[in-house]
């Protein structure tokens, strides 16, 4: 049976805070690329997209886009959902307002399938809202739900009311009766946005490491390097067709096998004299940053480099598998500063909120990093199902993280050491700013 129309939706976010640090629904955009290549008629609705707003609307919602492409979202106070009733914090909804979503859906009558993506497990309120709206506005459409939340919390996701849950591209192809296609071989269809403040770039998928707090190995079994020819052609495509100058690397292991991947790509970009700016929001492996790499990153136009130190506490470094250490951080920092990077271009991620991490261990890391001209970014730990740390997180949980995904929200410090309260964390954040 021929599919008439498909609608792809990126739902709104419900959280205590949210900000677009070079965020786009890449998985949904890959699907859009594949559908386009197959000649399938589809529509696209990203409820977090601010490019659809007029100048007056941006002023109304106080939307501000920075020169690097990052921006805030439409924001409104949200009603407290049942899991939140005892949490005394302001809670918000981010994205197009419900009435606007309903009005847009009314333009898509006759859509046969609605594909909804999901990202953070604790953002499922937005997913649930969109499913409800689609049921009311497009009652004849079949709802397909996929994404990270579905893969991590399949049983919970099954209760939201979708017709199908998918955990892989193959599942989706079977439902839609489409032939197999390589989703990674297509540039993202950024023409689905009226304006592109940046473009996401992958040089690889997956990660060769097995960090105890990360679900990458569960979500992406293999580590695959795409090849610099594909990546470079995509960069040129985004520049030539959309005028993009800001590029954010989405890799989880950007610098791994750098001699055959990242370094040749940077050298090719320098050779072609492209006027672009690069950012690494996911953090890069400090062990890989030598003088040569630092010189290339400076020459090619990196404006934001985020280093993954995680902790300067030796005992925690051991528990985290010795992936990083303080000496590697010092060498990486000195190499980057030595070629011309300034503190405003450099950040370091420090983990907080691990089950066994005391306040002293946190301040030890902060005091160590304070000796360097670099911004400190606290990465609050979120307990994630199917990770090596999950069982230990269950034992330390302050909330029911097993049956209620919202309580996996890192902003709640759901499994932190008993002495680390939200008030204590705010004091730590204030200390960092001094």
Phi, psi and omega in degrees: 000131181284131178280126182282305184214148176229139177244129178253132183230132167258115189282167176290169181250137168247119183194174177285331176202155177199143181208142182277098171267077181058051184258129171218150180282078189299318180301317179294322179291327175297317178298319178300320177300315181294317179299320179298318182293334180270359179077021180275133179284128180213162174237161186223129178226107175258105184290350178263000184285118178267352181291344179280350184278142173286170178300318179295321179293322177296321177294319180300316183268005179056047178276130179227122179260122179281166181297338180274358178097354178279156183196165173272173181248166165302134188222136175215150177296141182247152175292148179287121174284164186309315181296346188260359193300332182258011181256117186266074176217151176292135183238141189228160171246131182243132179126181179305142180292156187303318180298320179297321178296316180299316180297321179292320181296331180292347175276354187248030178302140180093358176295131183274320179232141173242117179261121181246130178264167177214147181241262181296139180300325183277006174261015188292343177304320179294322177297313180300319179299314183294320177301315179299315181295317180297318179302323183278323184268331181229066189297339181269355183275144174273135183257126178246125182243128178218190178111183186297314180304316181297317181294323183277327187228057186302315182296317179294317181297331182293345182268358185276346174103012176287156177282326180224143168247135179238141178245000181204164175299323181298321177300316181295316181299322180294318180296319184272357181056045179252153180286158180297140181210147179278107185290337185275355186270006185243139170298149179293140182280076182291352175290354174286348177251142179291329182214137180242114182277345178195171173229137175278144181228136171243131167261345181206163174237143180083190182205138180282348182272165178231063181298138189292341183260358190247143181260014184301319181295329177285320184278326181228100187297323187245154173259120185232127175268131188283326184108133188292334180297314179296313184295316181295320179295325177294317178301314178298319180300314181293326178290309187290320186271327187240356179068025181288137174237342177261128180231129179248122176283124180266000183302145170271345180218061189301322188262001179289136186056043187299329182296333182253359185227282188292315183297311177301325178295313179298318180297322180293320179295319178295318180300321181277357175056047179283136179265089185222168177231138184240152182220150181233073185298333184279354183086146181240156183284116187294335181294341185266356187268093176260185184294318181299313180297319179300317179298318180293317180296325177289317183292327186278342176109035174288129181249344181214109178244122182249118184267139180260091173271320179077304179199151174257001179279120185302321180295319178290323176301321178293315181294332179272004173094015178056031178293328178224161172212170187293324179297320178297321178298313181300315180296316180297314180299312181298322178295317181292315178294326182294335181263358175123354178293141177257165182303328181292343178267350190241138174224159176228134178271129173239127179286140172222151176093012175292154186304326187249016186264113181279167176297322179299321179293323178293311182293329175301315179294317181296315180297324177296312184288332180300344178284355185239153180278078184206146180279139179263125176245115177281125177256101183287130186289131174249122177291126187240128176303152177071016174256163182294337182267357188299313183296322177292324177297321179301322182289333184260000190294137175274344182227176179277077183287340182287314186258346180236098183301335180301327182286358173278000181297122184298333183290348177269355187049055194294337182229019185294162174306142185307330183282345181268097176263172177297323177296318179294322178295319178298324176296320179296317178297321177295323178296322179299322183287341182287000000 
